[in-house]
Amino acid sequence: MKTTIDISDTLLREAKKLAAREGVTLRTLVERGLHRVVAETKQTPRFKLRRASFKGKGLQADVRDASWETIRDLAYEGRGS
């Protein structure tokens, strides 16, 4: 199947040089690359964040309406500069 893609001139020049060095067509080189990317994507499991919640009642009343900066400063109070 034919298709058109837009890639940088630099990348195209490098790809053509590589294809010539390896004695293959640009099409073959592009297909190899696409096959690799597709295979890597299939092999890499999606990251799943473990459940780390706990039973609580949310933020303490004195910080419930505080800004993120205030909460962060309180969390790091006494640690570092």
GUROZA-790909 format. One record per atom (N, C-alpha, C, O): atom name; x, y, z. Coordinates in Angstrom, 2 decimals. Layout:
REM GUROZA-790909
CA_X_Y_Z
...
REM end
This chain:
REM GUROZA-790909
N_0.84_-1.17_0.00
CA_0.00_0.00_0.00
C_0.89_1.24_0.00
O_1.91_1.28_0.69
N_0.51_2.22_-0.75
CA_1.28_3.46_-0.80
C_0.71_4.44_0.21
O_-0.49_4.49_0.46
N_1.61_5.23_0.76
CA_1.20_6.29_1.68
C_2.22_7.41_1.61
O_3.32_7.23_1.09
N_1.87_8.54_2.14
CA_2.77_9.68_2.16
C_2.98_10.09_3.61
O_2.03_10.21_4.38
N_4.24_10.31_3.97
CA_4.54_10.80_5.31
C_5.43_12.02_5.20
O_6.15_12.19_4.22
N_5.38_12.84_6.21
CA_6.20_14.04_6.26
C_7.29_13.82_7.30
O_6.99_13.68_8.49
N_8.55_13.78_6.89
CA_9.66_13.65_7.84
C_10.70_14.71_7.50
O_10.70_15.29_6.42
N_11.57_14.95_8.46
CA_12.57_15.99_8.25
C_13.55_15.59_7.14
O_13.81_14.41_6.92
N_14.07_16.59_6.47
CA_15.04_16.34_5.40
C_16.27_15.62_5.93
O_16.81_14.73_5.27
N_16.71_16.02_7.11
CA_17.90_15.41_7.71
C_17.68_13.92_7.96
O_18.53_13.10_7.63
N_16.53_13.58_8.53
CA_16.24_12.17_8.80
C_16.15_11.37_7.51
O_16.64_10.25_7.44
N_15.54_11.95_6.50
CA_15.43_11.25_5.22
C_16.80_11.00_4.61
O_17.07_9.91_4.11
N_17.68_12.00_4.66
CA_19.04_11.82_4.12
C_19.77_10.71_4.88
O_20.40_9.85_4.27
N_19.67_10.73_6.21
CA_20.33_9.69_7.01
C_19.77_8.31_6.69
O_20.52_7.34_6.57
N_18.45_8.23_6.55
CA_17.82_6.95_6.24
C_18.25_6.43_4.87
O_18.50_5.24_4.72
N_18.34_7.32_3.89
CA_18.78_6.90_2.55
C_20.22_6.41_2.58
O_20.55_5.42_1.93
N_21.09_7.10_3.33
CA_22.49_6.67_3.45
C_22.57_5.29_4.10
O_23.31_4.42_3.65
N_21.80_5.11_5.17
CA_21.80_3.83_5.87
C_21.29_2.71_4.96
O_21.87_1.63_4.92
N_20.23_2.97_4.24
CA_19.69_1.97_3.32
C_20.72_1.60_2.27
O_20.88_0.42_1.94
N_21.42_2.59_1.74
CA_22.46_2.32_0.72
C_23.59_1.49_1.32
O_24.06_0.55_0.69
N_24.03_1.85_2.53
CA_25.10_1.09_3.19
C_24.70_-0.36_3.41
O_25.52_-1.27_3.27
N_23.44_-0.57_3.76
CA_22.97_-1.93_4.04
C_22.51_-2.66_2.78
O_22.20_-3.85_2.82
N_22.47_-1.94_1.67
CA_22.06_-2.56_0.41
C_20.58_-2.91_0.37
O_20.19_-3.91_-0.24
N_19.76_-2.09_1.02
CA_18.31_-2.32_1.01
C_17.62_-1.06_0.51
O_18.23_0.01_0.40
N_16.35_-1.20_0.22
CA_15.59_-0.02_-0.22
C_15.15_0.79_1.00
O_15.14_0.30_2.13
N_14.80_2.03_0.73
CA_14.28_2.89_1.80
C_12.99_2.27_2.36
O_12.74_2.33_3.57
N_12.20_1.70_1.48
CA_10.96_1.05_1.92
C_11.25_-0.06_2.93
O_10.59_-0.15_3.97
N_12.25_-0.88_2.63
CA_12.61_-1.97_3.54
C_13.06_-1.43_4.89
O_12.68_-1.94_5.93
N_13.86_-0.38_4.85
CA_14.36_0.22_6.08
C_13.21_0.77_6.93
O_13.17_0.56_8.14
N_12.28_1.47_6.29
CA_11.13_2.03_7.00
C_10.27_0.91_7.57
O_9.81_1.00_8.71
N_10.04_-0.14_6.79
CA_9.23_-1.26_7.28
C_9.88_-1.93_8.48
O_9.20_-2.29_9.44
N_11.21_-2.10_8.44
CA_11.92_-2.69_9.59
C_11.69_-1.84_10.84
O_11.39_-2.36_11.92
N_11.84_-0.54_10.67
CA_11.66_0.36_11.81
C_10.25_0.29_12.37
O_10.06_0.24_13.59
N_9.27_0.30_11.49
CA_7.89_0.23_11.95
C_7.60_-1.10_12.64
O_6.91_-1.14_13.65
N_8.12_-2.19_12.08
CA_7.93_-3.51_12.71
C_8.53_-3.51_14.12
O_7.92_-4.05_15.05
N_9.71_-2.91_14.28
CA_10.35_-2.85_15.60
C_9.51_-2.08_16.60
O_9.29_-2.53_17.72
N_9.05_-0.92_16.19
CA_8.25_-0.08_17.10
C_6.97_-0.79_17.50
O_6.58_-0.77_18.67
N_6.30_-1.40_16.53
CA_5.06_-2.12_16.82
C_5.34_-3.28_17.78
O_4.58_-3.50_18.72
N_6.42_-4.03_17.55
CA_6.77_-5.16_18.41
C_7.10_-4.69_19.83
O_6.66_-5.31_20.80
N_7.85_-3.61_19.96
CA_8.20_-3.07_21.28
C_6.95_-2.66_22.03
O_6.83_-2.90_23.23
N_6.03_-2.05_21.33
CA_4.80_-1.59_21.97
C_3.99_-2.77_22.49
O_3.39_-2.69_23.56
N_3.97_-3.85_21.74
CA_3.23_-5.04_22.17
C_3.90_-5.70_23.36
O_3.21_-6.23_24.23
N_5.23_-5.67_23.43
CA_5.97_-6.35_24.48
C_6.00_-5.57_25.78
O_6.12_-6.16_26.86
N_5.88_-4.26_25.71
CA_5.99_-3.44_26.90
C_4.64_-3.38_27.60
O_3.68_-2.82_27.07
N_4.57_-3.96_28.80
CA_3.29_-3.90_29.50
C_2.98_-2.47_29.93
O_3.89_-1.71_30.27
N_1.73_-2.14_29.92
CA_1.33_-0.80_30.35
C_1.61_-0.65_31.84
O_1.42_-1.59_32.61
N_2.07_0.51_32.22
CA_2.34_0.78_33.63
C_1.02_0.90_34.37
O_0.11_1.61_33.95
N_0.93_0.20_35.48
CA_-0.27_0.29_36.29
C_0.14_0.70_37.69
O_0.90_0.00_38.36
N_-0.36_1.83_38.12
CA_-0.04_2.35_39.45
C_-0.77_1.51_40.48
O_-1.98_1.30_40.40
N_-0.01_1.03_41.45
CA_-0.64_0.20_42.48
C_-1.55_1.07_43.34
O_-1.33_2.27_43.50
N_-2.56_0.45_43.87
CA_-3.51_1.17_44.72
C_-2.81_1.50_46.03
O_-2.33_0.61_46.73
N_-2.74_2.76_46.35
CA_-2.03_3.19_47.56
C_-2.92_4.08_48.44
O_-2.42_4.85_49.26
N_-4.21_3.97_48.26
CA_-5.11_4.79_49.06
C_-5.29_4.16_50.44
O_-4.99_2.98_50.64
N_-5.76_4.93_51.35
CA_-6.00_4.44_52.70
C_-7.28_5.08_53.22
O_-7.76_6.09_52.69
N_-7.81_4.47_54.26
CA_-9.05_5.01_54.82
C_-8.70_6.20_55.68
O_-7.91_6.09_56.63
N_-9.26_7.31_55.38
CA_-9.01_8.52_56.14
C_-10.14_9.49_55.91
O_-11.15_9.18_55.28
N_-9.95_10.67_56.43
CA_-11.00_11.68_56.32
C_-10.52_12.88_55.52
O_-11.01_13.99_55.71
N_-9.56_12.65_54.64
CA_-9.06_13.74_53.81
C_-8.04_14.58_54.54
O_-7.43_14.15_55.52
N_-7.86_15.79_54.05
CA_-6.87_16.69_54.65
C_-7.36_17.20_56.00
O_-8.56_17.28_56.26
N_-6.41_17.53_56.84
CA_-6.76_18.13_58.12
C_-7.43_19.46_57.88
O_-7.17_20.13_56.87
N_-8.29_19.85_58.79
CA_-9.09_21.07_58.62
C_-8.24_22.31_58.36
O_-8.63_23.17_57.58
N_-7.08_22.41_59.02
CA_-6.27_23.62_58.88
C_-5.58_23.73_57.52
O_-5.07_24.80_57.18
N_-5.55_22.66_56.74
CA_-4.95_22.75_55.41
C_-5.93_22.40_54.29
O_-5.56_22.39_53.11
N_-7.16_22.12_54.65
CA_-8.15_21.69_53.66
C_-8.32_22.71_52.53
O_-8.48_22.32_51.37
N_-8.30_23.99_52.85
CA_-8.48_25.02_51.83
C_-7.17_25.70_51.44
O_-7.19_26.74_50.78
N_-6.05_25.12_51.85
CA_-4.74_25.73_51.56
C_-4.36_25.50_50.10
O_-4.85_24.59_49.45
N_-3.47_26.35_49.61
CA_-2.97_26.20_48.24
C_-2.00_25.02_48.19
O_-1.51_24.56_49.22
N_-1.73_24.54_46.99
CA_-0.78_23.45_46.82
C_0.59_23.84_47.35
O_1.28_23.02_47.96
N_0.99_25.09_47.13
CA_2.30_25.54_47.59
C_2.39_25.45_49.11
O_3.42_25.03_49.65
N_1.32_25.84_49.81
CA_1.31_25.78_51.27
C_1.39_24.33_51.74
O_2.16_24.02_52.66
N_0.62_23.46_51.13
CA_0.64_22.04_51.51
C_2.02_21.44_51.26
O_2.54_20.69_52.08
N_2.61_21.78_50.11
CA_3.95_21.28_49.79
C_4.97_21.78_50.81
O_5.80_21.01_51.28
N_4.91_23.07_51.14
CA_5.84_23.63_52.12
C_5.70_22.94_53.47
O_6.70_22.68_54.14
N_4.48_22.64_53.88
CA_4.27_21.94_55.15
C_4.84_20.52_55.08
O_5.43_20.04_56.05
N_4.66_19.85_53.95
CA_5.16_18.48_53.79
C_6.67_18.42_53.85
O_7.24_17.45_54.36
N_7.33_19.46_53.35
CA_8.79_19.48_53.31
C_9.40_20.29_54.44
O_10.62_20.49_54.47
N_8.60_20.75_55.36
CA_9.09_21.57_56.47
C_10.16_20.82_57.25
O_9.96_19.68_57.68
N_11.31_21.48_57.44
CA_12.40_20.87_58.19
C_13.27_19.93_57.38
O_14.18_19.31_57.92
N_13.00_19.80_56.09
CA_13.79_18.91_55.23
C_14.50_19.75_54.19
O_13.87_20.28_53.28
N_15.77_19.86_54.31
CA_16.54_20.62_53.32
C_16.43_22.12_53.54
O_16.12_22.58_54.64
N_16.69_22.87_52.47
CA_16.72_24.32_52.62
C_15.37_24.96_52.48
O_15.25_26.18_52.58
REM end
